[in-house]
Amino acid sequence: MAIGSATGAGLEADVASTAHYDEDEVRTWQGCQPENTRIGGHFSALEYARMIEPELGVPPVVDCGAGVEQPIYVNGEKSIGDPGLHQCDNPSLQIGDCMSGSSVQRYIGTSADGSTRHDVVWASFCRHDGRDDVFGFDIGDSVQMIGYNKVTGATAFFESADNREWTYVDPETNRLMGKLPGVDDPEAFDRAYVRAETQCVACHQADPFVHNPFIDGAKQPHAPNQPVVPRIGGRKSKSNTPYYVIGGADWDMRTIHIEDNECLGCHRIGMKTVEEFMGDHWHPAHHMPPRDPGSLNDHFEELLACWKNGPENTPGCDWIIPPAGDCPSQVVGDDYPYKSRFNQPNHKELEWTERPPFSNPQP
């Protein structure tokens, strides 16, 4: 998984299953897509880095100690350590994790020759994981990075699940620290990272970067009102921002769409991600839209009804895929060949019970 992932145990099982389509369906589908290779498991991280270079330049060198920490608060006071699941004001929405010591960083794109690429942004996430008390076994800390081309929508996900060779936890601050290798050390880069093989879009549905109170607790040092993790597009444009995954030509990029739904006036909404958040005690009624929470509840309920019943059973609701390269946003139907099991409702997760909203204090 990658930055801001809200994946629970149930979703991880869904994501692990492959898309249910056959090769004949792929050959006959007439939708517009950018040239995009389906990557098998034989591709190394370094080979993938070479593949994405024309669109995204060179992946950054991640130094966890140089990142901006996501502060954790308990009753409004900054917390160091792990107070327990859902025992903080701003849990990660990844099973309610409250462990402190994670950090994120943003980078401007860089070409192989060292020149700056202002059309590209990267973000890294050094995750000090506190979910061991959920699964009953040690879950290693992880490092992820995502690259995004703001013009074409080209995106790449990298994961370093076993990074113990390069990272450690500072015993005083509880920060995950350490510097990972870059592509200039090819052998080490291949040991440190893998090319994401599960569908990261199971959580990163709307655009590459997930935002929630935990992730957005890390603010830009020079702009304390802006989160470190990039926000893609601007108001009234985010719903049509480009997005596709290099090497993920067979990933399920669908989200639901209802014309004139005001929730979609600002951004696409990945309902699977929302479902996971709701299952982790977060609800849009408490937070969205930001300046007037709850004012668009009717519009959200409209989306929720379509998600539960399916666009095929909901007049005026469609599956769409985002613009990608030279391809416009498209309505897709039953002929869409890349349907995956994750992209359907889990009705148990949607049985959300009312709880006090997160207070989301700021440093």
N, C-alpha and C positions, 0 to 999 in steps of 0.2 A: 504494500500500500504506500501511498505517498502523502504529501502535505495535507494536513487537516483532515485526514481520513476519519470517518465516523463509523468504521466497520465494526459490527458486533459479531459474535460467534456464528449466529445464524446466517448473516450475510456472507461471511467468509466462506461458508459451505456452498452458498449459492454461486458466488463468484468463481469458486474452484471448478464448477461445472462448465463445460464448453458450450459455446453457442450451438443451438440445434438447427442447423441448416445443412444442406448437402451441396456438393460442387455444381450440380446442374442448376440449382437455384441461383448460385453466384454468377454463373455464366450468362444466364438469361436476364438478370436484373439490369434495367436500363437507366438507373439513377446516375446522376453526375457525381463523380468523386475525383479528387486530385490523384495524380499518380502516387500510389502508396503501396508499399510491399508488405505482404503478410510475413512476419518474422517467426520462424520456428525456434524451438528451444536451443538449437545448436548455435545460435548467435551469441557471441560474448558481449560484454559491456563495451569493450574497446571497438569491436566491429560496429556496434550500434552507434557509438560516438562518431565514427567515421561516416556512417550513413546520414546522420542528422546534420553534419557540419554545413552543407550548403544552405540550409534553412536557419540553423540555430547557432552556428559557430562552435566554439569549444566549450564544453562543460566547465564550470568554475571549480576551483580548488576550495573545498569546504573546510573552514576552520571553526569548529564549534565554539571555541573561546571568544571568537570575534563576533559572534551572532548576538542578537538582541533577545534577552530572556523573556519568556512569557511569565509574568508574575502570577502567583497563586495567592488568593485571599481567603481567609476564614473569618467570618463575621467582620469583614472590612479591614482586617489586619493582614499584612503580608505574611505568608507562611513559607517555611523552608522544610522540605521533607515530604512525607506522604501521610496526610491526615486520614486517608481512607477514601473509598469510592463515594462520590456524591457528598463528601463532607467539606467541600469548599464552595465559595460563592460562584466560581467560574470554572466548573469542570470541563474537561476537554471534549465532552460528548463522544468520547471513545470509551464506552462502558463506564462513563462517569469518572474517569481517571483524574486525580487531583495531585499527582506527583509534581513537585517543582523541579526546575533545572533544565527544562527544554528551551531551545532557542531557535530563531529563524533569522535568515539573512537574505537580502535582495542584491542582485548583481546586474549591471548593464552587460549586454552581450558583447563578446569579443571574438573576432575572426582568428583563424589559425595564424595569420601574419601579424597579429597583435592590434589590428585596427578595431576601433569601437563600432559596434552595431547597435544603433539606437532603436532599431525596429525589434530588438530581441530583449527579453527580460528573463532572468533566472531567479529562482528562489530555492533556498535550502532549508531543511528542517532537521535539527538534531534533537531527537525525541528521547528524553529520559523517561522510560516507560514504568508505569506503576500498576499494570494490570495483572500482576502475578496472583493477587488474591482473588481474581475472577476465575482463572483457568486452573489454578492449583499447581502450576509449574512455572519455572522461571522463563519470562519473556525478555529476550535481550533488547537492549537499547538499539535504536535504529537511526540511520541517517538517510534522508531522501533528498533528491533535487529534481526540479521541474524546469524545463525551458519552454518558452512560448514566443512565437513570432507574431507580433501584434498586427501585422499586415495580412499575412496569409492564414493565420490560425494554427500553423504547424506547431506541434507540441511533442515533448519527449519526457518520459518518466524514468528515473533511475532510483534504485533501492540498494542500500547497504545494510543488510540484515545482520551479518556477522562482521562487526567492525571493531572487535575487541583488540585487534592488533594495533589500532590507531587511537582508540578513545578510552577514556577513564572518567570516573566521577570524582569531582573534587570533594573531599570529606567535609570541608568547612561550609561550602556554599551549596552543595548538592547539585552543582552544575555538571552536565555532561560536557566534557572537554576533549580536545584532541583535534589533529589536523589530518584529513584524509588525502590520499594521493590523487594527482591529476593525470591527465593523459600523457604528460611528458615522462611519466614512469609507467609504461604500458603494462608490465607484469603485475605491479602492485595495484594499478587501477582495476585490472581484471579480477584480482583477488578481493578488492574492496567492494565492488559494485556488481550487481546483476541488472540486466535489462528486464524491466517489469514484464512478467509473463501473464499474470492475472490481469483482468480488465480494471485498471485504475478508474475508468469512467463509471464504475459501479457507484463510486462516491463522488468523483470529480465529474459530475454530469453536466452542470450548467456551463462551466468553463474550467480551465486547469486548476484554479486556486479556490479552495474551500475557505469560507469565512465563518467564524463563530466566535463567541465571547472569549474563549481560551486563546485561539489563534490570534485574534485581533488585540489581545492584551499587549502584544509586542508592537511598540510604536517607533516610527522613524525618528532617530535622534534629532535631526534638523527640522522635523515637522511633527510635533508630538500629537497632533490630531489624526495623523495618517498611519494606518497599520503598515508594518514592514511587508507583509505578504501583499502582493499587488492586487488592486482592484482593476478589473478589465473593463474598458469602455467608460461611458458616462451616463448620466440619467437620460432616459428615453433612447439610448442606443445600445445598451448591453444585451437586449434581447436578440440583437442581430449581429453580434460580434462573431468573427470566424473562429473555428475550433475543429481540429482533427488531430489524430495521433499518428505520428510517423511510425510506420511499421505495424499499426493497428488497424489495417484496412478492414479487418473482420470484427472490430469491436462495435458494440451496440451503442450508437450515438444518439438514440431517440430520447426526446423529452416530449411532454404533452403541451398542446397549445390551444388556447381559446381566444378567438379574436375579441379585442376590446376588453379583455380581462386586465384590470389595472395592476394586478401583481406582476403581470408579464410586461407592463409598460416600461419597467426599469431593467428587467433581467429575465433570462430563462430560469426555470425552476426545475431542478432534478428532484422529482417526487420521492425517489428511493432514498436520497440523502435526507430530505425532510422527514421521511418516515423514521429513519434511524435516529434523527435528532429528537423527534417526538417520543420515541421509545426510551430516550435517555433524559426525559423530564423537561424538555425544551419545547415550547410551542410558539408558532408565529404570532399568535394573538398578543403575547407579552412583549414582542420585540419589533414587529413589522407592521407598517412601514416605520422607519427609525424615528421620525419626528412626530408620529401620531399612531402609536401601537394600537392595533385592534380596529382601526378605522376601515380596513379592507377585509374584514373577516368574511363577509358575504362572498367576495371574490375568491378568497382562499378556499372556502367551503365548496365553491364551484369546481376548483381544481381538484380538491380532495375527492369529490364525488366522481369525477372523470377517472381519477387514478384508481379508485376502488372498483368501478364498474367496467373500465376499459373504454378507450375512444371508440371502439367498434360498437359499443352499446350506448354512447353518449352523443346525441346530436350536437353539432357545433364544436366538438372537441376532436383534435387530430394529433397523430404522432408527427413530429417534425425532426429533421436533422439540421444542424447549424450550417451556415456558410462555411466553405472550406476551399482555400485557394481561389480558383476562378469559378467555383461552383456556388450558386446561391443557396439560401435556405430552401429546403424541400419538404413538402408533405409526403409522407411515405405510408404505404398501406400494407396489405398482407403479402405483397411481393417483396418486401424488404427482407433480404436474405440473412441478416446478421442478428436476428433476435436472440437475446440471451435470457436465461431464466431469472437473473437478478432483476431485470427490468419489469417486474410485476409486483403487485402489492402483497405485503405480509400482513394479513388482517389482525393478527395478534399484536403486532407492533403498533397498529393504529388504535388499539383500545387504550388510549392515553387517559390517565386519571388526573384531575386537577391538582396541581401542586403549586407552592409559592414560586413566583418567577425568580430567576437568578438576579441578584442585585448588581452584578457586573461593575464593581467599584473600579475606579481608575487610579493609577499611582499618582 
